[in-house]
Amino acid sequence: MVQARTNRQIAADLFISERTVETHVRKILGKLGCANRTELVARWAAGEERR
């Protein structure tokens, strides 16, 4: 997500469906308390989500 790749690009790279990528992204955002990818990347860049 930090590389600003689309769900379609991620799915093609991983040989999974676009829908599967959407599901995983939604779960990641939810677990980290982010509303969208932009917020996630901003928090990551600020060092909040590096573990």
ABEGO torsion letter per residue (X at the ends): XAAGBBAAAAAAAAGBBAAAAAAAAAAAAAAAGBABAAAAAAAAAAGAABX
